[in-house]
Amino acid sequence: MLKYIGFTVIFIGTYLLLQIITGVVSTMFYTPDVSTVLETGKIFPDKIEFGNTDPLLVILFGIISFCVAIAVMKFFKVIAKQ
């Protein structure tokens, strides 16, 4: 039972870490659209646009998280045998 809990915690932790890193990188490279500010005259828009979402990226993060969780579990299994 402890193996399943460990796997789940590692998987969720890795997935969240990847999402946070992606958010930070997206925020760092964000450039606001100046043309909408000039057209509307408002500095802050009334609605927030999140842009395009790619479902392939979510699947890729899931696969990466799964592989990291498997690798960590195998690493601890090797250490426990020694």
N, CA, C and O atoms as a DFTB+ gen file, in Angstrom:
328 C
 N C O
     1  1       0.817      -1.195       0.000
     2  2       0.000       0.000       0.000
     3  2       0.866       1.266       0.000
     4  3       0.527       2.268      -0.630
     5  1       1.985       1.196       0.718
     6  2       2.878       2.343       0.787
     7  2       3.472       2.671      -0.580
     8  3       3.747       3.834      -0.876
     9  1       3.674       1.634      -1.425
    10  2       4.198       1.866      -2.776
    11  2       3.238       2.719      -3.596
    12  3       3.660       3.636      -4.301
    13  1       1.945       2.415      -3.501
    14  2       0.956       3.143      -4.286
    15  2       0.827       4.592      -3.820
    16  3       0.670       5.505      -4.630
    17  1       0.896       4.786      -2.519
    18  2       0.829       6.152      -1.993
    19  2       2.063       6.943      -2.422
    20  3       1.955       8.104      -2.818
    21  1       3.234       6.312      -2.342
    22  2       4.461       6.978      -2.774
    23  2       4.429       7.328      -4.250
    24  3       4.825       8.426      -4.641
    25  1       3.958       6.395      -5.073
    26  2       3.858       6.646      -6.510
    27  2       2.914       7.810      -6.786
    28  3       3.219       8.687      -7.595
    29  1       1.771       7.815      -6.113
    30  2       0.782       8.867      -6.335
    31  2       1.325      10.235      -5.924
    32  3       1.136      11.222      -6.634
    33  1       1.996      10.289      -4.780
    34  2       2.552      11.559      -4.308
    35  2       3.630      12.066      -5.266
    36  3       3.665      13.253      -5.587
    37  1       4.502      11.177      -5.719
    38  2       5.564      11.581      -6.651
    39  2       4.970      12.030      -7.983
    40  3       5.414      13.028      -8.551
    41  1       3.971      11.305      -8.486
    42  2       3.333      11.655      -9.758
    43  2       2.678      13.033      -9.676
    44  3       2.893      13.882     -10.541
    45  1       1.880      13.249      -8.636
    46  2       1.182      14.530      -8.497
    47  2       2.181      15.671      -8.277
    48  3       2.022      16.757      -8.835
    49  1       3.204      15.419      -7.466
    50  2       4.216      16.448      -7.231
    51  2       4.960      16.832      -8.497
    52  3       5.189      18.013      -8.755
    53  1       5.337      15.833      -9.287
    54  2       6.039      16.113     -10.543
    55  2       5.139      16.861     -11.518
    56  3       5.580      17.798     -12.183
    57  1       3.879      16.448     -11.603
    58  2       2.941      17.100     -12.514
    59  2       2.737      18.567     -12.117
    60  3       2.748      19.453     -12.971
    61  1       2.552      18.812     -10.829
    62  2       2.376      20.194     -10.368
    63  2       3.626      21.033     -10.609
    64  3       3.528      22.194     -11.004
    65  1       4.790      20.454     -10.373
    66  2       6.037      21.173     -10.611
    67  2       6.183      21.557     -12.084
    68  3       6.595      22.674     -12.397
    69  1       5.845      20.638     -12.985
    70  2       5.914      20.951     -14.415
    71  2       4.930      22.059     -14.785
    72  3       5.257      22.934     -15.586
    73  1       3.736      22.027     -14.212
    74  2       2.748      23.062     -14.500
    75  2       3.211      24.427     -13.985
    76  3       3.027      25.441     -14.659
    77  1       3.807      24.453     -12.800
    78  2       4.286      25.719     -12.237
    79  2       5.435      26.276     -13.069
    80  3       5.476      27.473     -13.352
    81  1       6.364      25.413     -13.460
    82  2       7.488      25.865     -14.289
    83  2       6.986      26.407     -15.621
    84  3       7.475      27.432     -16.098
    85  1       6.016      25.729     -16.223
    86  2       5.450      26.203     -17.486
    87  2       4.773      27.563     -17.307
    88  3       4.910      28.439     -18.161
    89  1       4.050      27.742     -16.209
    90  2       3.406      29.025     -15.936
    91  2       4.406      30.149     -15.746
    92  3       4.198      31.262     -16.230
    93  1       5.488      29.860     -15.044
    94  2       6.521      30.881     -14.820
    95  2       7.186      31.265     -16.139
    96  3       7.393      32.447     -16.414
    97  1       7.518      30.267     -16.950
    98  2       8.161      30.547     -18.240
    99  2       7.211      31.310     -19.156
   100  3       7.632      32.240     -19.844
   101  1       5.933      30.927     -19.172
   102  2       4.959      31.640     -20.004
   103  2       4.805      33.087     -19.552
   104  3       4.680      33.990     -20.379
   105  1       4.816      33.305     -18.253
   106  2       4.700      34.663     -17.724
   107  2       5.929      35.497     -18.062
   108  3       5.814      36.680     -18.381
   109  1       7.103      34.879     -17.991
   110  2       8.335      35.616     -18.297
   111  2       8.375      36.069     -19.754
   112  3       8.870      37.157     -20.047
   113  1       7.866      35.257     -20.658
   114  2       7.945      35.586     -22.074
   115  2       6.664      36.212     -22.626
   116  3       6.519      36.336     -23.843
   117  1       5.738      36.607     -21.759
   118  2       4.489      37.219     -22.199
   119  2       4.735      38.651     -22.641
   120  3       5.398      39.427     -21.953
   121  1       4.189      38.984     -23.801
   122  2       4.234      40.371     -24.260
   123  2       2.795      40.818     -24.512
   124  3       2.090      40.204     -25.313
   125  1       2.357      41.867     -23.845
   126  2       0.976      42.314     -24.013
   127  2       0.741      42.886     -25.409
   128  3       1.660      43.372     -26.067
   129  1      -0.502      42.814     -25.831
   130  2      -0.887      43.316     -27.142
   131  2      -1.166      44.818     -27.029
   132  3      -2.161      45.229     -26.432
   133  1      -0.297      45.615     -27.596
   134  2      -0.402      47.070     -27.486
   135  2      -1.540      47.602     -28.353
   136  3      -2.123      48.635     -28.025
   137  1      -1.866      46.934     -29.437
   138  2      -2.906      47.440     -30.338
   139  2      -4.264      47.494     -29.655
   140  3      -5.045      48.407     -29.925
   141  1      -4.570      46.541     -28.777
   142  2      -5.860      46.596     -28.079
   143  2      -5.904      47.758     -27.089
   144  3      -6.963      48.349     -26.879
   145  1      -4.788      48.085     -26.490
   146  2      -4.744      49.233     -25.572
   147  2      -4.973      50.523     -26.351
   148  3      -5.692      51.409     -25.889
   149  1      -4.369      50.631     -27.521
   150  2      -4.538      51.840     -28.328
   151  2      -5.954      51.957     -28.875
   152  3      -6.480      53.064     -28.987
   153  1      -6.585      50.822     -29.221
   154  2      -7.942      50.856     -29.769
   155  2      -8.977      51.183     -28.701
   156  3      -9.868      52.000     -28.932
   157  1      -8.868      50.557     -27.543
   158  2      -9.888      50.736     -26.510
   159  2      -9.605      51.910     -25.589
   160  3     -10.536      52.487     -25.026
   161  1      -8.362      52.270     -25.424
   162  2      -8.015      53.353     -24.516
   163  2      -7.925      52.912     -23.068
   164  3      -7.715      53.732     -22.174
   165  1      -8.083      51.615     -22.835
   166  2      -8.001      51.089     -21.469
   167  2      -6.658      50.393     -21.283
   168  3      -6.224      49.609     -22.127
   169  1      -6.020      50.692     -20.180
   170  2      -4.739      50.036     -19.900
   171  2      -4.971      48.597     -19.465
   172  3      -4.260      47.687     -19.891
   173  1      -5.976      48.398     -18.608
   174  2      -6.292      47.056     -18.133
   175  2      -7.562      46.570     -18.819
   176  3      -8.594      47.236     -18.724
   177  1      -7.520      45.437     -19.502
   178  2      -8.700      44.949     -20.219
   179  2      -9.792      44.479     -19.256
   180  3      -9.527      44.148     -18.100
   181  1     -11.035      44.459     -19.770
   182  2     -12.168      44.013     -18.963
   183  2     -12.178      42.500     -18.773
   184  3     -12.672      42.000     -17.762
   185  1     -11.639      41.784     -19.730
   186  2     -11.607      40.325     -19.615
   187  2     -10.182      39.830     -19.839
   188  3      -9.365      40.485     -20.486
   189  1      -9.920      38.678     -19.294
   190  2      -8.587      38.090     -19.399
   191  2      -8.615      37.006     -20.466
   192  3      -9.509      36.160     -20.476
   193  1      -7.650      37.032     -21.350
   194  2      -7.531      36.002     -22.375
   195  2      -6.352      35.109     -22.034
   196  3      -5.237      35.585     -21.824
   197  1      -6.609      33.821     -21.980
   198  2      -5.561      32.878     -21.627
   199  2      -4.828      32.328     -22.838
   200  3      -3.839      31.612     -22.684
   201  1      -5.281      32.640     -24.006
   202  2      -4.610      32.148     -25.209
   203  2      -5.043      30.739     -25.553
   204  3      -6.048      30.239     -25.047
   205  1      -4.277      30.112     -26.412
   206  2      -4.599      28.760     -26.854
   207  2      -4.040      27.737     -25.876
   208  3      -2.926      27.879     -25.371
   209  1      -4.827      26.715     -25.622
   210  2      -4.339      25.606     -24.804
   211  2      -4.110      24.412     -25.716
   212  3      -4.878      24.169     -26.646
   213  1      -3.067      23.685     -25.443
   214  2      -2.720      22.534     -26.262
   215  2      -2.902      21.263     -25.435
   216  3      -2.158      21.044     -24.479
   217  1      -3.880      20.419     -25.787
   218  2      -4.083      19.186     -25.011
   219  2      -2.895      18.236     -25.102
   220  3      -2.698      17.405     -24.215
   221  1      -2.113      18.350     -26.147
   222  2      -0.942      17.488     -26.284
   223  2       0.085      17.779     -25.188
   224  3       0.780      16.872     -24.729
   225  1       0.177      19.035     -24.773
   226  2       1.103      19.404     -23.708
   227  2       0.689      18.779     -22.376
   228  3       1.543      18.351     -21.599
   229  1      -0.602      18.727     -22.116
   230  2      -1.100      18.102     -20.887
   231  2      -0.784      16.613     -20.890
   232  3      -0.360      16.066     -19.872
   233  1      -0.986      15.959     -22.017
   234  2      -0.675      14.533     -22.137
   235  2       0.825      14.308     -21.984
   236  3       1.248      13.356     -21.327
   237  1       1.625      15.175     -22.586
   238  2       3.078      15.059     -22.473
   239  2       3.537      15.212     -21.025
   240  3       4.401      14.464     -20.568
   241  1       2.966      16.174     -20.302
   242  2       3.310      16.341     -18.888
   243  2       2.900      15.119     -18.077
   244  3       3.607      14.723     -17.150
   245  1       1.776      14.525     -18.415
   246  2       1.355      13.309     -17.728
   247  2       2.317      12.162     -17.956
   248  3       2.641      11.422     -17.028
   249  1       2.774      12.012     -19.183
   250  2       3.723      10.941     -19.510
   251  2       5.065      11.183     -18.816
   252  3       5.661      10.253     -18.270
   253  1       5.538      12.428     -18.836
   254  2       6.798      12.748     -18.163
   255  2       6.681      12.487     -16.661
   256  3       7.590      11.919     -16.055
   257  1       5.568      12.899     -16.064
   258  2       5.367      12.675     -14.634
   259  2       5.319      11.196     -14.307
   260  3       5.858      10.765     -13.288
   261  1       4.678      10.418     -15.164
   262  2       4.605       8.971     -14.968
   263  2       5.998       8.353     -15.020
   264  3       6.343       7.524     -14.179
   265  1       6.790       8.752     -15.998
   266  2       8.148       8.204     -16.136
   267  2       9.030       8.588     -14.950
   268  3       9.811       7.770     -14.465
   269  1       8.909       9.826     -14.485
   270  2       9.693      10.254     -13.326
   271  2       9.276       9.471     -12.085
   272  3      10.127       9.055     -11.298
   273  1       7.976       9.268     -11.907
   274  2       7.500       8.520     -10.742
   275  2       7.995       7.075     -10.780
   276  3       8.407       6.539      -9.752
   277  1       7.961       6.442     -11.949
   278  2       8.463       5.066     -12.081
   279  2       9.960       5.025     -11.784
   280  3      10.425       4.136     -11.070
   281  1      10.718       5.981     -12.327
   282  2      12.169       5.999     -12.120
   283  2      12.518       6.196     -10.648
   284  3      13.430       5.546     -10.137
   285  1      11.809       7.079      -9.968
   286  2      12.079       7.313      -8.550
   287  2      11.738       6.079      -7.729
   288  3      12.479       5.720      -6.814
   289  1      10.626       5.428      -8.045
   290  2      10.248       4.214      -7.312
   291  2      11.280       3.107      -7.522
   292  3      11.619       2.393      -6.579
   293  1      11.776       2.961      -8.741
   294  2      12.806       1.947      -8.998
   295  2      14.113       2.314      -8.300
   296  3      14.817       1.432      -7.809
   297  1      14.441       3.596      -8.251
   298  2      15.657       4.046      -7.581
   299  2      15.605       3.705      -6.091
   300  3      16.583       3.212      -5.531
   301  1      14.465       3.966      -5.452
   302  2      14.335       3.644      -4.031
   303  2      14.301       2.141      -3.796
   304  3      14.721       1.668      -2.740
   305  1      13.808       1.393      -4.763
   306  2      13.791      -0.066      -4.647
   307  2      15.223      -0.606      -4.666
   308  3      15.549      -1.522      -3.911
   309  1      16.075      -0.045      -5.522
   310  2      17.476      -0.467      -5.607
   311  2      18.210      -0.101      -4.321
   312  3      19.013      -0.888      -3.818
   313  1      17.941       1.084      -3.788
   314  2      18.595       1.510      -2.553
   315  2      18.155       0.625      -1.382
   316  3      18.967       0.286      -0.522
   317  1      16.883       0.255      -1.349
   318  2      16.372      -0.557      -0.244
   319  2      16.983      -1.954      -0.243
   320  3      17.118      -2.561       0.819
   321  1      17.352      -2.473      -1.408
   322  2      17.945      -3.810      -1.495
   323  2      19.371      -3.832      -0.966
   324  3      19.852      -4.884      -0.544
   325  1      20.055      -2.701      -0.979
   326  2      21.462      -2.668      -0.555
   327  2      21.601      -2.659       0.938
   328  3      22.718      -2.632       1.453
